[in-house]
Every structure is written in structure tokens, then in C-alpha cells.
Amino acid sequence: MSKLSQAAVDRILAAVDRTFDDQIALLSDLVSTPTQRGAERAGQERIATELEQRGYAVDRFSVPLSEIGRHPAFSPATIDYSDTFNVVGSWHPETIAGRSLALNAHIDVVPTADPALWRHPPYSADQEDGWLYGRGAGDMKAGLVANIFAIDAVRAAGLEFTAPVQIQSVIDEETTGNGTAAAIARGYVADAIVIPEPTDERLVRANTGVIKFAIKVRGVPAHPRNASSGVSALDAMIVLISHLKALESGWNAERSAHPLFAGLDNPVALNLGTIRGGEWPASVPCTCRIEGRIGFYPGDDAAARAREFEAFVAVAKRSDDRLKAAMPQVEWVGVMQPGYVLDGNSAAEETFRAACVAAGNGDPAAYVMPCYLDAALFAVHAGRPAIVYGPLAESIHAIDERVSLDSIRRVTGTLALFAATWCGVRERSG
Ligand SMILES: [Zn+2]
């Protein structure tokens, strides 16, 4: 599709400005609606209603447990998805002249940690000095709402898309990626995908693959007066964690073979996210379980990395007497997916960069994000260009998460101009 006229650009950006208060009102409502994993229903109902009111054909569907382990886009899951669902709104022109587009965002958010530590309560959606606060404000409800209003702005400018457009609001990105996997398995792909994760208005050039594990150890309980007759599961876990730090160092050392990652401090980041163990202050503990994640490099096979992790734990058990009785066992409890590298010469990226410039936001920098992204599923399992670019946000997954309102406006303009250019538009008649 050819370039937009300057008049069309101006009309689209004016429409973004005109509806921006409504956009932030919807964002505030969504931030005030807690949508942790498995509990996304209320937020998804709201999105489905918003899309239906705009005339999209709306599909609600959950993650089919029968597909996990069969379709490669799915990762191991530990929850039942029966009370939660994805929402995809589709719009199809009568005759197709351009390239299709899917704007994807996840609605699930991570836990708040101690709400008392927040200056602005996590579900308040407070605004102060140009920032909107709340869990999920940046990661990534701002992007989800920007997707909807970007398409609105093109229409409000009197233009009609000449290629199919999808708005995807997916569940369970933060643990498994299975919401987007379910969308792909159901056929919801497009010629390009954009995911406005909070990237501070930069493009993601590459990300890491990630696997999420749990490890259980067992002890032998005893009374403290006979402590030596027992085996402490907590002590064993501390030993095992010290071994895992060596695994992290080893995988980090491989970065020298991956130029995009060589300059990063800790690209694989072994994070131990939870630990639970012990039964009683005055009993030698019988059980301990940790959950965590570790990254690896694009091109690596996720299942092979998982086997490598299991083998490492097995060697630690055999080689360290303190672990023999503890019988460490590895389970896979979340995302198990490779990383990806976005082709810098793709038509999608070229068009996106031009949209950034046309929106007045300059040519964006590109950077490497050492974490899981749903974009990897589209790139690796569907072979589609997946652009990750979104607003300036701070303290995501932390305390007083916030997103910049000015940045949301800029990103919405870029998304709108990209959608119009990529898909193609015509003047709406009548
Ligand atoms: Zn996110």
C-alpha cells in the first residue's frame, strides 16, 4: 500500500487527540479491574463489549487443554482455563487490497506484592504529573487500549481499512503465553503483528527464550533434640540454589557467541520467584519447593534447554552428598518457548519506522529484551513479523507501576498510522 497523504495523517492524529480522554477513561476502568492469571474474566468481558459496540466480529475462546503438548506454541500449564477466555475482534473488508494486521496485547497482570508499599494503591488508577498508576497500567493495559483507539482513530478520520484487522486481548501471558498460543492455534495470525508492550517507545530487536521451572526437595522430619537424625529440606534447597547460581553463570557465559546479547549484564537471569517449605518452627522441615525462570538465546531449542536444566540438577544431586537424600525433582510450570530476532529489513519494520516518523515521534531505537514475549510465538511458530513497541512505563512488576500519558498518546498515533499504511485505507463513502 502506498503512503498516506499528509492530509490523512493529520486527520488520523487529530482523531487520536479528540478521543484521548475516552481512551484514558477506558484504561482507568481496566486498571481498576484486577486481572491476575486465571481471573481475567471481568476485564475480558469489558473488552469484548467495547469491540462489539464498535462492530467487530467478536470471538471468545479459552485455552484448549487438549492442545497442550501437541501444538508447539503451547507451554506447560498448571491451571484450568475454564473460567477465563481470550477475546479477538475481527474486521474484514468486502474486498481485500492490502495486508492484514493483528494488534495483540495481554490483559493478565502480575501480583502486586505488598499493597501497603504502594504510594498509589495498585488498583486506584490514580493520575499524577502526567502518569497513570496501577498494576498493569504499563504492562500492558495501556497498549491494549491503545490498540483499540488506534483503529478507532483511522475510522474516525473518515477512512476504511482495505485489509482485515484484528484486535487480540489474550490471557495468561505472564506465566505461559498460552493465551496467544490459543489464538495462533485457532488461526488468528496476520501478515504483521504489533504488540505494544511497555518498551519506552523503542523496537524490540530480539528477546530471550525462557523456561519456568519448579524444583521440589524432600527432607526427613525430626524433633530438634534429635536434629541429626533428620534431613532438612530447607538446608538442601539452599545447597541446590547455590548450584543453580553456577548454572546461571554458565549460561550467561555463552552470550559471547550471541552478539545481540554480549553487552547485557545478565541476559539469562535465573530468577527464583517463590519458595515454600517447612511445616513447623520446631520440626526439621520435610518439604521445600521453589519456582523460577531462566532465559537462553534465540535459536536455542526450549525443550533441549529444559533437558539441559534437568541434567544439571541430576548431576548436582549425584555430586553433592548434601543433596542425595533430598531427591530434587524438576517440574515445568510455565512458559517453555524459544527467543526470536526481528528481521531489521522486513517490510513490517520499515513501514513501522516510517509511521513513527510520520507521527512526529522520530526513528525509534531498537534494543534487546531479555525476557519472554508473545511475539516469539508469532515469529517462531507462525513465521510472521511481530513488532513489539509501546509506551514509556516504569516499575512494571514492581511497586507503583506507572505509564506516561503523553507516551500513550504518541504510541497510539504511531499504531494508527502504521495500521492505516500497512493495511491500506480508502475514503469512506456516504
Ligand atoms: Zn507484558
Boltz pocket constraint, residues with backbone or C-beta under 6 A from the ligand:
constraints:
  - pocket:
      binder: B
      contacts: [[A, 106], [A, 139], [A, 140], [A, 173], [A, 197], [A, 198]]
      max_distance: 6.0
